[in-house]
């Protein structure tokens, strides 16, 4: 028998409206796809695994501190400390730092400091990212990598490390299943070379 649908409040729709305004005019790298599609896809992943509303809202707003003028104080005032703390934790502390430094910080934070709720939102974010990479490669082939600041080998390192961390940290559902999906997507996009 199917489970009853989880009912989300109007606050969720307020978050969607805020994200739409904050990301207005932004597009996904190398495309004409409005950037808002990504946080909504992250929210959809979290909704499908029946996440509580504050996690879905954090998923919707997860890139606003990094990529828009929105402040943590505004998020805290409108959506409370739980959501604000998650969005802060999901944001890179220094966008001006070199790529490698920022990604190593993310990996260490997820592996050693982040709580399970934050990791679940991060996992939904990265799952949508790796799916987007897979689709981009299917459409454009190797030319797709020209959109990125770092080459395929560096991207492979980062996604494989994320898969390792998510697999290690997600010990219960729905995180365990999402981590398995992420690992599968990562191994599809970045297959390990076969040894003879």
C-alpha positions as CSV (number, residue, x, y, z in Angstrom):
1,X,0.0,0.0,0.0
2,X,1.5,3.4,-1.0
3,X,2.5,5.7,1.8
4,X,0.5,8.9,2.3
5,X,2.3,11.9,0.6
6,X,4.2,14.2,2.9
7,X,2.6,17.6,3.0
8,X,5.1,20.5,2.9
9,X,4.1,24.0,4.2
10,X,4.0,27.3,2.4
11,X,7.5,28.0,3.8
12,X,8.9,25.6,1.1
13,X,7.3,27.6,-1.6
14,X,8.7,30.8,0.0
15,X,12.1,29.2,-0.3
16,X,11.5,28.4,-4.0
17,X,10.5,32.0,-4.7
18,X,13.5,33.4,-2.8
19,X,15.9,31.1,-4.7
20,X,14.3,32.1,-8.0
21,X,14.9,35.8,-7.2
22,X,18.4,35.2,-5.8
23,X,19.5,33.1,-8.9
24,X,17.7,35.3,-11.4
25,X,19.6,35.6,-14.6
26,X,22.1,32.9,-13.7
27,X,22.5,29.8,-15.9
28,X,24.3,26.5,-15.5
29,X,27.9,26.5,-16.7
30,X,28.2,26.5,-20.5
31,X,24.4,26.3,-21.0
32,X,21.2,28.4,-21.3
33,X,19.6,26.3,-18.5
34,X,18.4,28.6,-15.7
35,X,20.5,27.9,-12.6
36,X,17.3,27.5,-10.5
37,X,16.8,24.1,-12.2
38,X,19.7,22.7,-10.1
39,X,18.5,23.6,-6.6
40,X,15.0,22.4,-7.6
41,X,16.5,19.1,-8.7
42,X,18.3,18.8,-5.4
43,X,15.0,19.5,-3.6
44,X,13.2,16.9,-5.7
45,X,15.8,14.2,-4.7
46,X,15.3,15.1,-1.1
47,X,11.5,15.1,-1.4
48,X,11.5,11.7,-3.1
49,X,13.3,10.1,-0.1
50,X,10.7,11.8,2.2
51,X,13.2,14.3,3.8
52,X,11.8,16.7,6.4
53,X,11.0,20.2,5.2
54,X,14.0,22.0,6.6
55,X,16.4,19.7,4.6
56,X,14.4,20.3,1.4
57,X,14.6,24.1,2.0
58,X,18.3,23.9,2.7
59,X,18.6,22.0,-0.7
60,X,16.8,24.8,-2.4
61,X,19.0,27.5,-0.9
62,X,22.3,25.6,-0.8
63,X,24.1,27.7,-3.4
64,X,22.7,31.1,-2.4
65,X,25.5,32.2,0.0
66,X,28.2,31.2,-2.6
67,X,26.6,32.6,-5.7
68,X,24.1,35.3,-4.8
69,X,24.0,38.5,-2.6
70,X,21.7,36.6,-0.1
71,X,23.2,36.5,3.4
72,X,23.1,33.9,6.2
73,X,21.2,36.5,8.3
74,X,18.4,36.8,5.8
75,X,18.1,33.0,5.6
76,X,18.1,32.7,9.4
77,X,15.4,35.4,9.7
78,X,13.1,33.8,7.2
79,X,13.7,30.1,7.7
80,X,15.3,29.7,11.1
81,X,18.7,28.6,12.4
82,X,18.4,24.9,11.3
83,X,18.2,25.9,7.7
84,X,20.7,28.7,7.9
85,X,23.3,26.5,9.6
86,X,22.9,23.8,6.9
87,X,23.3,26.4,4.1
88,X,26.4,27.8,5.8
89,X,27.8,24.3,6.2
90,X,27.1,23.5,2.5
91,X,28.9,26.7,1.4
92,X,32.6,26.9,0.6
93,X,34.2,29.3,3.1
94,X,36.5,30.9,0.6
95,X,35.4,31.0,-3.0
96,X,38.7,32.8,-3.9
97,X,40.8,29.9,-2.8
98,X,42.3,27.5,-5.4
99,X,40.0,24.8,-6.7
100,X,42.1,22.0,-5.1
101,X,42.1,23.7,-1.7
102,X,38.3,24.3,-1.8
103,X,37.6,20.7,-2.8
104,X,39.9,19.2,-0.1
105,X,38.2,21.4,2.5
106,X,34.8,20.1,1.4
107,X,36.0,16.5,1.6
108,X,37.6,16.9,5.0
109,X,34.5,18.7,6.3
110,X,32.1,16.0,5.1
111,X,34.3,13.2,6.4
112,X,35.2,14.6,9.8
113,X,32.8,17.3,10.9
114,X,29.4,17.4,9.1
115,X,26.4,15.9,10.6
116,X,24.2,13.3,8.9
117,X,21.5,15.9,7.8
118,X,24.1,18.1,6.2
119,X,25.7,15.2,4.4
120,X,22.3,14.1,3.1
121,X,21.7,17.5,1.5
122,X,25.3,17.6,0.1
123,X,24.7,14.1,-1.3
124,X,21.6,15.2,-3.1
125,X,23.5,18.2,-4.5
126,X,26.4,16.1,-5.8
127,X,24.0,13.4,-7.1
128,X,22.4,16.0,-9.3
129,X,25.8,17.3,-10.4
130,X,27.1,13.9,-11.4
131,X,23.9,13.1,-13.3
132,X,24.3,16.5,-15.1
133,X,27.9,15.5,-16.0
134,X,26.8,12.1,-17.4
135,X,24.1,13.8,-19.5
136,X,26.5,16.5,-20.7
137,X,29.0,13.8,-21.8
138,X,26.3,11.9,-23.6
139,X,25.4,15.0,-25.6
140,X,28.8,16.6,-26.2
141,X,31.4,13.9,-25.6
142,X,34.9,15.0,-24.4
143,X,34.2,18.6,-25.5
144,X,32.0,18.8,-22.4
145,X,35.1,19.0,-20.1
146,X,36.0,22.4,-21.6
147,X,33.2,23.9,-19.4
148,X,35.2,23.2,-16.3
149,X,38.1,24.9,-14.5
150,X,39.8,21.6,-14.0
151,X,40.4,18.7,-16.4
152,X,38.6,15.3,-16.4
153,X,41.3,13.7,-14.2
154,X,40.8,16.2,-11.4
155,X,37.0,15.9,-11.6
156,X,37.4,12.1,-11.5
157,X,39.5,12.4,-8.3
158,X,37.0,14.7,-6.6
159,X,33.9,12.7,-7.5
160,X,35.5,9.4,-6.5
161,X,36.6,10.9,-3.2
162,X,33.0,12.2,-2.6
163,X,31.7,8.7,-3.4
164,X,34.1,7.2,-0.8
165,X,33.1,9.7,1.9
166,X,29.4,9.4,1.3
167,X,29.6,5.6,1.3
168,X,31.5,5.7,4.6
169,X,29.3,8.3,6.3
170,X,25.8,7.2,5.3
171,X,24.9,4.3,7.6
172,X,21.2,4.5,7.5
173,X,18.4,5.1,5.0
174,X,17.7,7.1,2.9
175,X,21.4,8.2,2.8
176,X,22.8,4.7,2.2
177,X,20.7,4.2,-0.9
178,X,21.5,7.7,-2.2
179,X,25.2,7.1,-1.6
180,X,25.0,3.8,-3.6
181,X,23.3,5.7,-6.5
182,X,26.0,8.4,-6.3
183,X,28.8,5.8,-6.4
184,X,27.1,4.0,-9.4
185,X,26.8,7.3,-11.3
186,X,30.4,8.2,-10.5
187,X,31.7,4.8,-11.7
188,X,29.7,5.2,-14.9
189,X,31.1,8.7,-15.6
190,X,34.6,7.9,-14.4
191,X,35.2,4.1,-14.9
192,X,38.4,2.8,-13.4
193,X,40.8,1.5,-16.0
194,X,40.8,-2.3,-16.4
195,X,44.1,-4.1,-15.7
196,X,45.1,-6.9,-18.0
